[in-house]
Amino acid sequence: MSGELDLIERLRALPLHEGARNLDDDAAVLDIGGETLVLTHDMLVEGVHTAPGQDAADVAWKLVATNLSDLAAKGARPIGVLVGFTRGDDDARFVAGLEEALTHYNVPLLGGDTVSSGKSPRSHGLTAIGRASHVPVPSRGGARSGDAIWVTGTLGAALAGFEAFTAGDRAQAGAYLRPRALIDDGLALAPAVTAMMDVSDGLLLDAWRMAQSSEVSLVLESAAAPIALPEARRDEALRWGDDYQLLFTLPPGTAPPVRATRIGTVEPCDGDGALVVDGVSITSPDGLGYSH
């Protein structure tokens, strides 16, 4: 984990646009004329972010969904994507999956690039552009002491799907193979939240990131989090990631406009933000979730 954090610190030394939000968020926010645009870019690497031998149509779907999930966490309406990918023998399947995903979300392709390397693993990248539905655009850094902490959906569904896929049961693997970007939930939440992000790398790790960005303590009750796995596997469900649910904070007494579960409270913190789980303070991200 330290390698990624060290690299981000080096990148912060470069000339940054104010819309980069000091690289603390998953998207950039640009005010252009009378519009506020939200831009994000994410990549998938074979065998790392996707399973070896996975259908290229599923890879394309996940590439679109993961990027649109970042827009959802900003309450942005997608207006188009740019795609870049390494060509291979399964290009037709990749394009088919891309068409399915873009049609499902009603998002047009704007362009992009392809390359041929003849080497494995291949990598695929996508830039998603959205139009903010609410200003200020939600960030990870707005959580305030006294806020309630909420999460949509259930956690661990992607892990259950991954295990089904590896066991040859594709019918039960949908949450892993074809995750959903919660665009409508993000649009509904944007005017109300104080902070919001998607859960891509595990609830605990992403909550730690929100605590750091907001310079507060996120105090979680692990038993309150809804999970899609047996109770004995609760800890795995909170760390595995790939669920793309929305983690957000609301002022005290505010009811969320979407279906969600309260899992904790924001409290003040001296110095850097901290994550507190079941009364135990956690100040390092190591082991909390998926690290790049």
N, C-alpha and C positions, 0 to 999 in steps of 0.2 A: 504493500500500500504506500510505503514511504516514497517509492520511486515515482509514482504518479503525482503525489503531493509535491515532491521536489521539482518535478518538471513544470507543474502549474506555477510554482513560485518563480521559476526562471522565465516563464512566458509573461508573467505579470510585470517583468522588468522591461518588456517591449513597449513601444508606443501603443496605448490602448485607447480606443474610442470610449466615450462615456457610456455608450450603449452596451459595451461589453460587460458592464456591471462588475468590473474587477475580476472577471472569470469565476465569480462565486455562484453563478447560476447555470442552468442548462440551455440558455438561449440568450441571444442579444436582442435589444430593444432599440429600434431606430425611429426617430420622429422625422418624417419627410413630408414637407408641406402640411396638409391637414390630416395626414394619416400617421398612425403608429404601427410600425411593422415589427413582427417578431420572427427571428431567424434562428434556426438550429441545424446542426449537422451531427450525424451519428454514423458509425461504421459497424459492420459485422464481419468477423473473420471465421472462415470455415474451421470447424473443430474446436473453436473457442467460444463463440457466441451461438453457434449452431452445431447440431450433432453431425458427426461424420456420416456421409451418405444420405443426408437429409434431402428431400425433394426440393429442387431449386425454386419451385413455385412457393413453397412454404418460406424459404429464405427471403424471397422478394416481398412476400406479405409481411414478414416480421420487420424487414428493413423499413417499410412504409409505416407500419404501426408504431414502432419504437420512436421514430422521429415525430410523428403526429402526436404521440403521447407527451412529448416535451412541449408542443404547442398547447395541448389541453391543459397542462399545468400552469400556463400563462393566460388561460381564458382567451386564446386566439383562434380565430376561424381560419382554417387552411385555405390558401389561395393558389398554391402550386408547389411542385417539387422539381429538383434537379437530381439526377441519379448518375452515379459513376460505378462501374463494375468491371471485374476481370472476366473476359469471355472464356467459355469452355464448351464442352460437348452438350451441356444441358441448357444452352441459351434460350431455346424455345420454351422450356418450362419456366425459366426465370421471367421471361416476358409475359407468359400466361399468368403467373402469380402477381406480377406487377399490375397487369390489367385488372385482375380481380380486386386487388386492394384499392387501387385508385378509383375504380367504379364504386366500390362499397362506400368509400368516404367522399365520393363526388369531388375528387381533387384532380386537376389536370397536370400532365407532365409538361414541364417548361423546357427541358433539354438535359444536357449532361455530357458524359464522355464514357468511352469504353477503351479498355486496353487488353492486350494479349501478352501473357508472360510465359505460358507453357509450364508454369511452376505451381506447386501447391504448398500451403493453403492459399486459396484465393480470398480477396477482400472485396467488400461492396460498401459503398458510401452513398448517403442521400442527404441533401439539403432541403429542408422544408421551410416554406415562407408562409406566414400567417398575418392576419390583420387583427390587432388587439380589439377586443370587444369592450374593455373597460380600462380606464386610465385613472390612477397609476396601475401598471401591469403588475400582477402579483409576483413576488420573488420568494426565495428561501429565507430572506433576511428580515422579515417583518414581524415575526412572532414576538408577542409582548407578555410580560408577567401577568398572570391571571387568565390568559386565554385558555380555552379548551382545545385539546388535540383530538383530531378525528381522522379516520381513514375509511375510504369506500371499500365495498366488496369484501372478498375473503383473501387471506394470504396463504401461500403454499399451494395454490391451484396449479401454478406452472410446474412446481416440483412434482406433483402428482402426475401431471401430464407428461413430463419428461420420463418418469419411471414407466408409465404406460407405453410410451413410444419405444423405449429401449426393450420392453418386453414384447414388442410386436403388436401392440393394441393401439392402432392409430385412432380408432373411434373414440377412445378416452383421452387422447393426447392433445385435444384442441387448444387448451389453455397455454400449452407450451409451444405448439407449432404455429398457432395463429392468434397471438394476443390481440386484445382490442384497445384502441386508444379511446379514452373517455372524453371525447370532444364535448358532448352535450353537458356532461357533469362539470367540466371545466368552465364552460360558458356560464352556467348557472351559479357557480361558486365565486367567480372572479370579483363581482362587486362586494362580496361579503367577507372574504377571507383576509386575514392579516399576513399570512404566509402560505405558500402552497408549492408542492413539487410532486413528481410522480415517483412511485416506488419501483425502481428498476433494479437496484442492486441489493435489496433486502430492507425490510422495515427498519431494523436497528441501525444499519449503516446510514440509511438516508435520513433517519431521525437525528443521528449524530451530526450529519452535515447541516441540517436545518438549525440545530442548536448552535453550531459553530458560526454559521452565517448571521444568526440573529443575536448572538452573544447572550444567550439565556440558557436555562436548564429545561430540557424537555423531560418531564417526569412521567414515565410510562408504567402502566399496569399490564404486564404481559398477558395475564389471564383474560383481560378485556378484549384483546385483539381477536377478531373472527378468523378462524383458520379452516382450511379445506383438507386437513390431515388429521389422523388420530391424535388425541390429547398428548400421548407419549412423545409425539414428534413436534410439539409446539415450538420448541427452540429452533428446529430446522426450518419450520414455516416462516419464522420471523427473520431468518438470515439468508435464505436461498435466493430470493429476487426473481426477476422476470415476470412479476405479476402486473405491473403497470397500473396499479391502483393509485388513487390520489391521497396524499398525506397533506393535511391542512390544519390551520389554527383559526379559531373564531373568537371574537370577543365574548366574555362571560355572559351567559344568558341568551346567546344567539343560537337559534336552531338552524341546522344546515338545510339548504333548499334541495338536497339530494339525499338518497339513502346512504347513511354512513353510521359508523360506530365510534363513540367516544372512547379513547384509549388512554387519556392522561390529561395533565395540566402543565402549563408553562409557569416556571418559577424563576425568580431572579438568580443571577449567577455572577460571582466575582471573577473578573478576567475572562478567559476564553469560555465559550459555551460548553456545557457538559450534558451528557445523556445519563439519566437516572432510571434504571430498570428495576422494579420491585425493591426499591430502597437502596440499590447498589449504584454508586456513581461510577461512570465509565468515561474516561478522558482520552482514550486511544481508540482509533477506528479498527485496529487490527483484530481480525476474526469476526467482525460484526456482520459481514456480508461479502458479496462478490467484489474482488479488487481487480483492477485492470492490469 
